[in-house]
Amino acid sequence: MNLNDPIADAPVTEEGAETSAAPLEAATDEKAADAEVTDQTAPAEPASTEDTAAGSATLKDDESTDGEATPKPDELAENGGAEEDPEAVVETTEERMRRLEEEGDIAADYLEELLDIADLDGDIDIDVDGDRASVEIAGADKLARLNRPKGELLDALQELTRLAVQTRTGNRSRLMLDIGGFRAEHKDSLEGLAATAIAEAKESGAPVPMRAMNPFERKVVHDVAKREGLRSESDGDGKNRHVVIYPAS
C-alpha cells in the first residue's frame, strides 16, 4: 500500500447510522424538556400598579358600614353580637357553659398568680355573662386605685388574661374582666352620656358624634341607642374611634 494514498472513509452501515442518531435525538429531547421546565418554573410577572390599585379598591368596597374592613377581636360584638363563622361548629348550651367556665378557671389561676407576684391582695369571682366568661378582682383596693380614673390598667390586664386563656385553649377569648366594680360604675356614667347624645340627636335632627371610646364603652353606647330606637355607628380608627348617634329617619 502506498503511504501517500488517502485513507478511505470507513463505510457507515445503516445500523451504525441509527446508533449515532439516537444520542443526538436524546440530547434534542432533553433540551426541549429543559426549555419546557424553564417556561413552567419562570417567575410570574409582578402585578402592575393598575392591578394593585384595583385590588385595593375591591377591599374598600368590602368594608363594613362602620368604616372597618375586618372587625377587631374586641369589637366583634360591638354592634349586636359576635361575627358569624359559617364553618364554626354549633355547640349546645351545656357545651358553651362548660367552655366559658373553663375560660373563667384559667383566667382566675392566671390572675391569682399575677397578684401573688405583685404582692397585691384580691379575691377572684368567676361568672358567665351571656356569651362571655366574666371575672372580677374584688377586694383589691390598691389595684382599684391604680386603675382609676380611666381604667387603663383594667384594659391591659384584660388583654393579658385573654391571651393567657387563648394560650391554654387555642381559641380566642372574649372574657370580660372587672376590678372592684369599675365597669359597673363606668357603665352607668356611659349610659348617661349616651342618653344626652340621643336627646341632642332627637332635638337637632343631626348626627351627634361622641368622644373617643374603647370597645367596651362603644358597646354600651350602641346598646343604649338601640334601646331608644336610634341608629349608631362607630367611626374613626385606633384611639380616635368613636360612636356617632343618628336621629330617627
C-alpha atoms as an extended CHARMM CRD file, in Angstrom:
* protein
*
       249  EXT
         1         1  MET       CA              0.0000000000        0.0000000000        0.0000000000  PROA      1               0.0000000000
         2         2  ASN       CA              1.2290000000        3.4440000000       -0.8540000000  PROA      2               0.0000000000
         3         3  LEU       CA              1.5060000000        5.5930000000        2.3060000000  PROA      3               0.0000000000
         4         4  ASN       CA              0.6470000000        8.6940000000        0.2940000000  PROA      4               0.0000000000
         5         5  ASP       CA             -2.7280000000        7.3050000000       -0.7080000000  PROA      5               0.0000000000
         6         6  PRO       CA             -5.5750000000        8.8660000000        1.2720000000  PROA      6               0.0000000000
         7         7  ILE       CA             -7.1900000000        6.6690000000        3.8000000000  PROA      7               0.0000000000
         8         8  ALA       CA            -10.6500000000        5.7130000000        2.6880000000  PROA      8               0.0000000000
         9         9  ASP       CA            -13.5000000000        6.6460000000        4.9110000000  PROA      9               0.0000000000
        10        10  ALA       CA            -14.8940000000        3.7580000000        6.8220000000  PROA      10              0.0000000000
        11        11  PRO       CA            -18.2680000000        2.7810000000        5.4500000000  PROA      11              0.0000000000
        12        12  VAL       CA            -21.1760000000        3.7130000000        7.6250000000  PROA      12              0.0000000000
        13        13  THR       CA            -23.7080000000        0.9870000000        7.8660000000  PROA      13              0.0000000000
        14        14  GLU       CA            -27.3630000000        1.6330000000        8.3660000000  PROA      14              0.0000000000
        15        15  GLU       CA            -27.1020000000        0.1240000000       11.8130000000  PROA      15              0.0000000000
        16        16  GLY       CA            -24.2630000000        2.4940000000       12.6520000000  PROA      16              0.0000000000
        17        17  ALA       CA            -26.2730000000        5.4640000000       11.4520000000  PROA      17              0.0000000000
        18        18  GLU       CA            -29.1430000000        4.5700000000       13.6870000000  PROA      18              0.0000000000
        19        19  THR       CA            -26.7620000000        4.1670000000       16.6160000000  PROA      19              0.0000000000
        20        20  SER       CA            -25.1870000000        7.5920000000       16.0490000000  PROA      20              0.0000000000
        21        21  ALA       CA            -28.5300000000        9.3410000000       15.5940000000  PROA      21              0.0000000000
        22        22  ALA       CA            -30.0190000000        8.0560000000       18.8360000000  PROA      22              0.0000000000
        23        23  PRO       CA            -27.8030000000       10.1440000000       21.1950000000  PROA      23              0.0000000000
        24        24  LEU       CA            -28.4790000000       13.2420000000       19.0830000000  PROA      24              0.0000000000
        25        25  GLU       CA            -32.2260000000       12.7050000000       19.3040000000  PROA      25              0.0000000000
        26        26  ALA       CA            -31.9760000000       12.1250000000       23.0820000000  PROA      26              0.0000000000
        27        27  ALA       CA            -29.9830000000       15.3340000000       23.5060000000  PROA      27              0.0000000000
        28        28  THR       CA            -32.5620000000       17.2320000000       21.4840000000  PROA      28              0.0000000000
        29        29  ASP       CA            -35.3770000000       15.8180000000       23.6320000000  PROA      29              0.0000000000
        30        30  GLU       CA            -33.5140000000       16.7820000000       26.8420000000  PROA      30              0.0000000000
        31        31  LYS       CA            -33.0640000000       20.3600000000       25.6190000000  PROA      31              0.0000000000
        32        32  ALA       CA            -36.7510000000       20.5690000000       24.7650000000  PROA      32              0.0000000000
        33        33  ALA       CA            -37.6820000000       19.2140000000       28.1970000000  PROA      33              0.0000000000
        34        34  ASP       CA            -35.3560000000       21.7160000000       29.8900000000  PROA      34              0.0000000000
        35        35  ALA       CA            -36.9470000000       24.5260000000       27.9350000000  PROA      35              0.0000000000
        36        36  GLU       CA            -40.4180000000       23.3510000000       28.9560000000  PROA      36              0.0000000000
        37        37  VAL       CA            -39.4220000000       23.1440000000       32.6420000000  PROA      37              0.0000000000
        38        38  THR       CA            -37.8750000000       26.6050000000       32.4110000000  PROA      38              0.0000000000
        39        39  ASP       CA            -41.0940000000       28.0050000000       30.9680000000  PROA      39              0.0000000000
        40        40  GLN       CA            -43.1530000000       26.3900000000       33.7210000000  PROA      40              0.0000000000
        41        41  THR       CA            -40.8960000000       27.4940000000       36.5800000000  PROA      41              0.0000000000
        42        42  ALA       CA            -40.2680000000       31.0200000000       35.3660000000  PROA      42              0.0000000000
        43        43  PRO       CA            -41.4270000000       33.5500000000       37.9400000000  PROA      43              0.0000000000
        44        44  ALA       CA            -44.6960000000       35.2630000000       37.1840000000  PROA      44              0.0000000000
        45        45  GLU       CA            -44.5400000000       38.8730000000       36.1480000000  PROA      45              0.0000000000
        46        46  PRO       CA            -45.2120000000       41.2550000000       39.0200000000  PROA      46              0.0000000000
        47        47  ALA       CA            -48.6780000000       42.7630000000       39.1180000000  PROA      47              0.0000000000
        48        48  SER       CA            -48.9230000000       46.1660000000       37.5640000000  PROA      48              0.0000000000
        49        49  THR       CA            -49.7180000000       49.2780000000       39.5310000000  PROA      49              0.0000000000
        50        50  GLU       CA            -53.1870000000       49.3140000000       37.9730000000  PROA      50              0.0000000000
        51        51  ASP       CA            -53.8530000000       45.7240000000       39.1580000000  PROA      51              0.0000000000
        52        52  THR       CA            -52.7320000000       46.6200000000       42.6840000000  PROA      52              0.0000000000
        53        53  ALA       CA            -54.9500000000       49.6790000000       42.7350000000  PROA      53              0.0000000000
        54        54  ALA       CA            -57.8920000000       47.5820000000       41.5350000000  PROA      54              0.0000000000
        55        55  GLY       CA            -57.2920000000       45.1200000000       44.3560000000  PROA      55              0.0000000000
        56        56  SER       CA            -57.2530000000       47.9280000000       46.8930000000  PROA      56              0.0000000000
        57        57  ALA       CA            -60.4950000000       49.2880000000       45.5090000000  PROA      57              0.0000000000
        58        58  THR       CA            -62.0910000000       45.8610000000       45.9150000000  PROA      58              0.0000000000
        59        59  LEU       CA            -61.0600000000       45.7630000000       49.5580000000  PROA      59              0.0000000000
        60        60  LYS       CA            -62.5600000000       49.2040000000       50.1320000000  PROA      60              0.0000000000
        61        61  ASP       CA            -65.7990000000       48.0970000000       48.5190000000  PROA      61              0.0000000000
        62        62  ASP       CA            -65.9890000000       45.2190000000       51.0280000000  PROA      62              0.0000000000
        63        63  GLU       CA            -65.6550000000       47.4460000000       54.0900000000  PROA      63              0.0000000000
        64        64  SER       CA            -68.3970000000       47.3430000000       56.6980000000  PROA      64              0.0000000000
        65        65  THR       CA            -70.7900000000       50.2070000000       57.2750000000  PROA      65              0.0000000000
        66        66  ASP       CA            -68.9730000000       51.3980000000       60.3600000000  PROA      66              0.0000000000
        67        67  GLY       CA            -65.7620000000       52.0360000000       58.4230000000  PROA      67              0.0000000000
        68        68  GLU       CA            -63.6680000000       48.9660000000       59.2660000000  PROA      68              0.0000000000
        69        69  ALA       CA            -62.9490000000       46.2110000000       56.7420000000  PROA      69              0.0000000000
        70        70  THR       CA            -62.3100000000       43.4980000000       59.3070000000  PROA      70              0.0000000000
        71        71  PRO       CA            -63.6530000000       43.8860000000       62.8400000000  PROA      71              0.0000000000
        72        72  LYS       CA            -61.0680000000       43.6850000000       65.5860000000  PROA      72              0.0000000000
        73        73  PRO       CA            -61.4100000000       40.7790000000       68.0020000000  PROA      73              0.0000000000
        74        74  ASP       CA            -62.5060000000       43.0570000000       70.8360000000  PROA      74              0.0000000000
        75        75  GLU       CA            -65.1260000000       44.7260000000       68.6430000000  PROA      75              0.0000000000
        76        76  LEU       CA            -66.9040000000       41.7260000000       67.1170000000  PROA      76              0.0000000000
        77        77  ALA       CA            -69.8410000000       42.1510000000       69.4960000000  PROA      77              0.0000000000
        78        78  GLU       CA            -69.8790000000       45.9310000000       69.3510000000  PROA      78              0.0000000000
        79        79  ASN       CA            -72.8900000000       46.1730000000       67.0580000000  PROA      79              0.0000000000
        80        80  GLY       CA            -75.0770000000       43.3030000000       68.1010000000  PROA      80              0.0000000000
        81        81  GLY       CA            -73.0590000000       40.1110000000       68.5350000000  PROA      81              0.0000000000
        82        82  ALA       CA            -70.0020000000       38.1510000000       67.5240000000  PROA      82              0.0000000000
        83        83  GLU       CA            -69.1290000000       37.7100000000       63.8530000000  PROA      83              0.0000000000
        84        84  GLU       CA            -70.6570000000       34.5160000000       62.4920000000  PROA      84              0.0000000000
        85        85  ASP       CA            -68.3080000000       31.8540000000       61.1670000000  PROA      85              0.0000000000
        86        86  PRO       CA            -70.0670000000       29.5990000000       58.6200000000  PROA      86              0.0000000000
        87        87  GLU       CA            -67.6250000000       26.7650000000       59.4210000000  PROA      87              0.0000000000
        88        88  ALA       CA            -67.9710000000       27.0940000000       63.2050000000  PROA      88              0.0000000000
        89        89  VAL       CA            -69.2580000000       24.0270000000       64.9860000000  PROA      89              0.0000000000
        90        90  VAL       CA            -72.6020000000       24.6900000000       66.6330000000  PROA      90              0.0000000000
        91        91  GLU       CA            -72.3080000000       23.9460000000       70.3310000000  PROA      91              0.0000000000
        92        92  THR       CA            -75.0600000000       23.1280000000       72.7720000000  PROA      92              0.0000000000
        93        93  THR       CA            -75.8860000000       25.3220000000       75.7470000000  PROA      93              0.0000000000
        94        94  GLU       CA            -74.1970000000       22.8230000000       78.0450000000  PROA      94              0.0000000000
        95        95  GLU       CA            -71.0360000000       22.8030000000       75.9300000000  PROA      95              0.0000000000
        96        96  ARG       CA            -70.9620000000       26.6030000000       75.8020000000  PROA      96              0.0000000000
        97        97  MET       CA            -71.3290000000       26.8850000000       79.5760000000  PROA      97              0.0000000000
        98        98  ARG       CA            -68.5810000000       24.3280000000       80.1020000000  PROA      98              0.0000000000
        99        99  ARG       CA            -66.2750000000       26.2100000000       77.7150000000  PROA      99              0.0000000000
       100       100  LEU       CA            -66.9250000000       29.5790000000       79.3750000000  PROA      100             0.0000000000
       101       101  GLU       CA            -66.4760000000       28.1280000000       82.8610000000  PROA      101             0.0000000000
       102       102  GLU       CA            -63.1560000000       26.6740000000       81.7350000000  PROA      102             0.0000000000
       103       103  GLU       CA            -62.0990000000       30.1200000000       80.4730000000  PROA      103             0.0000000000
       104       104  GLY       CA            -63.0280000000       31.5990000000       83.8550000000  PROA      104             0.0000000000
       105       105  ASP       CA            -60.9950000000       28.9810000000       85.7370000000  PROA      105             0.0000000000
       106       106  ILE       CA            -57.9370000000       29.5440000000       83.5490000000  PROA      106             0.0000000000
       107       107  ALA       CA            -58.2550000000       33.3230000000       83.9470000000  PROA      107             0.0000000000
       108       108  ALA       CA            -58.6180000000       33.0070000000       87.7270000000  PROA      108             0.0000000000
       109       109  ASP       CA            -55.4610000000       30.8880000000       88.0050000000  PROA      109             0.0000000000
       110       110  TYR       CA            -53.5310000000       33.3700000000       85.8780000000  PROA      110             0.0000000000
       111       111  LEU       CA            -54.7260000000       36.4200000000       87.8390000000  PROA      111             0.0000000000
       112       112  GLU       CA            -54.0870000000       34.7990000000       91.2390000000  PROA      112             0.0000000000
       113       113  GLU       CA            -50.5040000000       34.0590000000       90.2280000000  PROA      113             0.0000000000
       114       114  LEU       CA            -50.1110000000       37.6060000000       88.9210000000  PROA      114             0.0000000000
       115       115  LEU       CA            -51.4040000000       39.0890000000       92.1840000000  PROA      115             0.0000000000
       116       116  ASP       CA            -49.0100000000       36.8960000000       94.1740000000  PROA      116             0.0000000000
       117       117  ILE       CA            -46.0540000000       38.0700000000       92.0810000000  PROA      117             0.0000000000
       118       118  ALA       CA            -47.0810000000       41.7300000000       92.5410000000  PROA      118             0.0000000000
       119       119  ASP       CA            -47.7950000000       41.1400000000       96.2430000000  PROA      119             0.0000000000
       120       120  LEU       CA            -51.3380000000       42.5180000000       95.8870000000  PROA      120             0.0000000000
       121       121  ASP       CA            -54.4670000000       41.4040000000       97.7090000000  PROA      121             0.0000000000
       122       122  GLY       CA            -57.6520000000       40.4620000000       95.9300000000  PROA      122             0.0000000000
       123       123  ASP       CA            -60.3240000000       37.7880000000       95.5590000000  PROA      123             0.0000000000
       124       124  ILE       CA            -61.3040000000       36.3290000000       92.2000000000  PROA      124             0.0000000000
       125       125  ASP       CA            -65.0160000000       35.9810000000       91.3740000000  PROA      125             0.0000000000
       126       126  ILE       CA            -65.9780000000       33.9190000000       88.3040000000  PROA      126             0.0000000000
       127       127  ASP       CA            -69.2890000000       34.1390000000       86.4440000000  PROA      127             0.0000000000
       128       128  VAL       CA            -70.8040000000       33.7870000000       82.9620000000  PROA      128             0.0000000000
       129       129  ASP       CA            -72.4350000000       36.8580000000       81.4240000000  PROA      129             0.0000000000
       130       130  GLY       CA            -74.3260000000       35.9840000000       78.2500000000  PROA      130             0.0000000000
       131       131  ASP       CA            -71.8000000000       34.6060000000       75.7820000000  PROA      131             0.0000000000
       132       132  ARG       CA            -68.7320000000       35.6690000000       77.7760000000  PROA      132             0.0000000000
       133       133  ALA       CA            -66.8400000000       34.4750000000       80.7870000000  PROA      133             0.0000000000
       134       134  SER       CA            -66.8270000000       37.1940000000       83.4480000000  PROA      134             0.0000000000
       135       135  VAL       CA            -64.0850000000       37.5630000000       86.0550000000  PROA      135             0.0000000000
       136       136  GLU       CA            -63.7960000000       40.2450000000       88.7150000000  PROA      136             0.0000000000
       137       137  ILE       CA            -60.9240000000       41.0440000000       91.0580000000  PROA      137             0.0000000000
       138       138  ALA       CA            -62.7050000000       42.0660000000       94.2650000000  PROA      138             0.0000000000
       139       139  GLY       CA            -61.2650000000       43.4890000000       97.4640000000  PROA      139             0.0000000000
       140       140  ALA       CA            -58.1670000000       44.7610000000       95.6780000000  PROA      140             0.0000000000
       141       141  ASP       CA            -58.1430000000       48.3430000000       96.9550000000  PROA      141             0.0000000000
       142       142  LYS       CA            -54.6090000000       49.1510000000       95.8530000000  PROA      142             0.0000000000
       143       143  LEU       CA            -55.2020000000       47.7040000000       92.3900000000  PROA      143             0.0000000000
       144       144  ALA       CA            -58.5020000000       49.5850000000       92.1240000000  PROA      144             0.0000000000
       145       145  ARG       CA            -56.7750000000       52.8830000000       92.9360000000  PROA      145             0.0000000000
       146       146  LEU       CA            -54.1280000000       52.2090000000       90.2870000000  PROA      146             0.0000000000
       147       147  ASN       CA            -56.8640000000       51.5460000000       87.7630000000  PROA      147             0.0000000000
       148       148  ARG       CA            -58.6740000000       54.8560000000       88.2110000000  PROA      148             0.0000000000
       149       149  PRO       CA            -59.7350000000       57.1840000000       86.7320000000  PROA      149             0.0000000000
       150       150  LYS       CA            -59.6170000000       55.9100000000       83.1130000000  PROA      150             0.0000000000
       151       151  GLY       CA            -59.4380000000       52.1370000000       83.5760000000  PROA      151             0.0000000000
       152       152  GLU       CA            -56.2720000000       51.7620000000       81.5170000000  PROA      152             0.0000000000
       153       153  LEU       CA            -54.8570000000       49.1540000000       83.9160000000  PROA      153             0.0000000000
       154       154  LEU       CA            -58.0740000000       47.1620000000       83.5740000000  PROA      154             0.0000000000
       155       155  ASP       CA            -57.8540000000       47.1630000000       79.7740000000  PROA      155             0.0000000000
       156       156  ALA       CA            -54.2290000000       45.9640000000       79.8900000000  PROA      156             0.0000000000
       157       157  LEU       CA            -54.9600000000       43.1980000000       82.4200000000  PROA      157             0.0000000000
       158       158  GLN       CA            -57.9710000000       42.0520000000       80.4300000000  PROA      158             0.0000000000
       159       159  GLU       CA            -55.8940000000       41.7260000000       77.2700000000  PROA      159             0.0000000000
       160       160  LEU       CA            -53.1720000000       39.7760000000       79.0950000000  PROA      160             0.0000000000
       161       161  THR       CA            -55.7710000000       37.4820000000       80.6600000000  PROA      161             0.0000000000
       162       162  ARG       CA            -57.4240000000       36.8130000000       77.3140000000  PROA      162             0.0000000000
       163       163  LEU       CA            -54.0580000000       35.8990000000       75.8320000000  PROA      163             0.0000000000
       164       164  ALA       CA            -53.3860000000       33.5250000000       78.7420000000  PROA      164             0.0000000000
       165       165  VAL       CA            -56.7360000000       31.8200000000       78.1440000000  PROA      165             0.0000000000
       166       166  GLN       CA            -56.1190000000       31.5920000000       74.4040000000  PROA      166             0.0000000000
       167       167  THR       CA            -52.7050000000       30.0360000000       75.0060000000  PROA      167             0.0000000000
       168       168  ARG       CA            -54.2950000000       27.2630000000       77.0810000000  PROA      168             0.0000000000
       169       169  THR       CA            -57.4130000000       26.6180000000       74.9790000000  PROA      169             0.0000000000
       170       170  GLY       CA            -56.2040000000       27.5000000000       71.4840000000  PROA      170             0.0000000000
       171       171  ASN       CA            -59.3330000000       29.6060000000       70.9610000000  PROA      171             0.0000000000
       172       172  ARG       CA            -59.7510000000       33.3820000000       71.0380000000  PROA      172             0.0000000000
       173       173  SER       CA            -61.3770000000       34.5280000000       74.2580000000  PROA      173             0.0000000000
       174       174  ARG       CA            -63.8730000000       37.3620000000       74.7470000000  PROA      174             0.0000000000
       175       175  LEU       CA            -63.5950000000       37.1920000000       78.5120000000  PROA      175             0.0000000000
       176       176  MET       CA            -64.6510000000       40.3270000000       80.3960000000  PROA      176             0.0000000000
       177       177  LEU       CA            -62.5620000000       41.4490000000       83.3690000000  PROA      177             0.0000000000
       178       178  ASP       CA            -63.5080000000       43.9050000000       86.1050000000  PROA      178             0.0000000000
       179       179  ILE       CA            -61.6250000000       45.3820000000       89.0570000000  PROA      179             0.0000000000
       180       180  GLY       CA            -63.5820000000       46.4220000000       92.1310000000  PROA      180             0.0000000000
       181       181  GLY       CA            -66.8070000000       47.0710000000       90.2150000000  PROA      181             0.0000000000
       182       182  PHE       CA            -65.1690000000       49.6620000000       87.9500000000  PROA      182             0.0000000000
       183       183  ARG       CA            -67.0060000000       48.5230000000       84.8260000000  PROA      183             0.0000000000
       184       184  ALA       CA            -70.3990000000       48.5870000000       86.5330000000  PROA      184             0.0000000000
       185       185  GLU       CA            -69.8280000000       52.1670000000       87.7440000000  PROA      185             0.0000000000
       186       186  HSD       CA            -68.3670000000       53.2180000000       84.4180000000  PROA      186             0.0000000000
       187       187  LYS       CA            -71.2970000000       51.6730000000       82.5640000000  PROA      187             0.0000000000
       188       188  ASP       CA            -73.7520000000       53.8670000000       84.4570000000  PROA      188             0.0000000000
       189       189  SER       CA            -71.8730000000       57.0380000000       83.5100000000  PROA      189             0.0000000000
       190       190  LEU       CA            -71.5950000000       55.9040000000       79.8760000000  PROA      190             0.0000000000
       191       191  GLU       CA            -75.3300000000       55.2960000000       79.6890000000  PROA      191             0.0000000000
       192       192  GLY       CA            -75.8340000000       58.8350000000       80.9620000000  PROA      192             0.0000000000
       193       193  LEU       CA            -73.5520000000       60.2210000000       78.2260000000  PROA      193             0.0000000000
       194       194  ALA       CA            -75.3660000000       58.1490000000       75.6210000000  PROA      194             0.0000000000
       195       195  ALA       CA            -78.7470000000       59.4250000000       76.8310000000  PROA      195             0.0000000000
       196       196  THR       CA            -77.5530000000       63.0290000000       76.4990000000  PROA      196             0.0000000000
       197       197  ALA       CA            -76.2910000000       62.4270000000       72.9450000000  PROA      197             0.0000000000
       198       198  ILE       CA            -79.5350000000       60.6770000000       71.9990000000  PROA      198             0.0000000000
       199       199  ALA       CA            -81.6140000000       63.5870000000       73.2860000000  PROA      199             0.0000000000
       200       200  GLU       CA            -79.4640000000       66.0190000000       71.3000000000  PROA      200             0.0000000000
       201       201  ALA       CA            -79.8290000000       63.9450000000       68.1130000000  PROA      201             0.0000000000
       202       202  LYS       CA            -83.5990000000       63.8430000000       68.5120000000  PROA      202             0.0000000000
       203       203  GLU       CA            -83.8320000000       67.5820000000       69.1220000000  PROA      203             0.0000000000
       204       204  SER       CA            -81.4370000000       68.7620000000       66.4130000000  PROA      204             0.0000000000
       205       205  GLY       CA            -82.2140000000       66.0890000000       63.8200000000  PROA      205             0.0000000000
       206       206  ALA       CA            -78.4910000000       65.8370000000       63.0560000000  PROA      206             0.0000000000
       207       207  PRO       CA            -75.8700000000       63.1470000000       63.7950000000  PROA      207             0.0000000000
       208       208  VAL       CA            -74.1090000000       63.5700000000       67.1410000000  PROA      208             0.0000000000
       209       209  PRO       CA            -70.5010000000       62.3160000000       67.4020000000  PROA      209             0.0000000000
       210       210  MET       CA            -69.2890000000       61.2520000000       70.8410000000  PROA      210             0.0000000000
       211       211  ARG       CA            -65.8090000000       61.2420000000       72.3380000000  PROA      211             0.0000000000
       212       212  ALA       CA            -63.3080000000       58.5200000000       71.5120000000  PROA      212             0.0000000000
       213       213  MET       CA            -64.0350000000       55.2710000000       73.3620000000  PROA      213             0.0000000000
       214       214  ASN       CA            -62.6750000000       51.7720000000       73.7670000000  PROA      214             0.0000000000
       215       215  PRO       CA            -64.6640000000       48.7340000000       72.5100000000  PROA      215             0.0000000000
       216       216  PHE       CA            -66.4280000000       48.1720000000       75.8470000000  PROA      216             0.0000000000
       217       217  GLU       CA            -67.5630000000       51.8050000000       76.0420000000  PROA      217             0.0000000000
       218       218  ARG       CA            -68.7750000000       51.8240000000       72.4460000000  PROA      218             0.0000000000
       219       219  LYS       CA            -70.7280000000       48.6280000000       73.0430000000  PROA      219             0.0000000000
       220       220  VAL       CA            -72.5670000000       50.2760000000       75.9600000000  PROA      220             0.0000000000
       221       221  VAL       CA            -73.4760000000       53.3050000000       73.8320000000  PROA      221             0.0000000000
       222       222  HSD       CA            -74.6690000000       51.1250000000       70.9340000000  PROA      222             0.0000000000
       223       223  ASP       CA            -76.9080000000       49.1940000000       73.3190000000  PROA      223             0.0000000000
       224       224  VAL       CA            -78.4980000000       52.3910000000       74.6770000000  PROA      224             0.0000000000
       225       225  ALA       CA            -79.0600000000       53.8080000000       71.1730000000  PROA      225             0.0000000000
       226       226  LYS       CA            -80.6510000000       50.5620000000       70.0270000000  PROA      226             0.0000000000
       227       227  ARG       CA            -82.8830000000       50.5060000000       73.0890000000  PROA      227             0.0000000000
       228       228  GLU       CA            -84.0710000000       54.0540000000       72.2440000000  PROA      228             0.0000000000
       229       229  GLY       CA            -84.7740000000       53.1210000000       68.6240000000  PROA      229             0.0000000000
       230       230  LEU       CA            -81.9170000000       55.1740000000       67.1270000000  PROA      230             0.0000000000
       231       231  ARG       CA            -79.1260000000       54.1140000000       64.8130000000  PROA      231             0.0000000000
       232       232  SER       CA            -75.4950000000       54.3230000000       65.9230000000  PROA      232             0.0000000000
       233       233  GLU       CA            -72.2520000000       53.5700000000       64.1200000000  PROA      233             0.0000000000
       234       234  SER       CA            -68.5660000000       53.5180000000       65.0250000000  PROA      234             0.0000000000
       235       235  ASP       CA            -66.2840000000       55.8370000000       63.1060000000  PROA      235             0.0000000000
       236       236  GLY       CA            -62.5570000000       56.6260000000       63.0990000000  PROA      236             0.0000000000
       237       237  ASP       CA            -59.5150000000       54.4500000000       63.6290000000  PROA      237             0.0000000000
       238       238  GLY       CA            -57.3880000000       53.4080000000       66.5800000000  PROA      238             0.0000000000
       239       239  LYS       CA            -57.6130000000       55.6370000000       69.6230000000  PROA      239             0.0000000000
       240       240  ASN       CA            -59.8360000000       58.0720000000       67.7120000000  PROA      240             0.0000000000
       241       241  ARG       CA            -62.5900000000       55.5120000000       67.1490000000  PROA      241             0.0000000000
       242       242  HSD       CA            -65.8930000000       56.8240000000       68.4640000000  PROA      242             0.0000000000
       243       243  VAL       CA            -69.6650000000       56.3960000000       68.1980000000  PROA      243             0.0000000000
       244       244  VAL       CA            -71.9480000000       58.6010000000       66.1320000000  PROA      244             0.0000000000
       245       245  ILE       CA            -75.6290000000       58.7540000000       67.1160000000  PROA      245             0.0000000000
       246       246  TYR       CA            -78.0330000000       59.2970000000       64.1970000000  PROA      246             0.0000000000
       247       247  PRO       CA            -81.5670000000       60.7310000000       64.5630000000  PROA      247             0.0000000000
       248       248  ALA       CA            -84.5170000000       58.5720000000       63.6500000000  PROA      248             0.0000000000
       249       249  SER       CA            -85.2420000000       58.6730000000       59.9180000000  PROA      249             0.0000000000
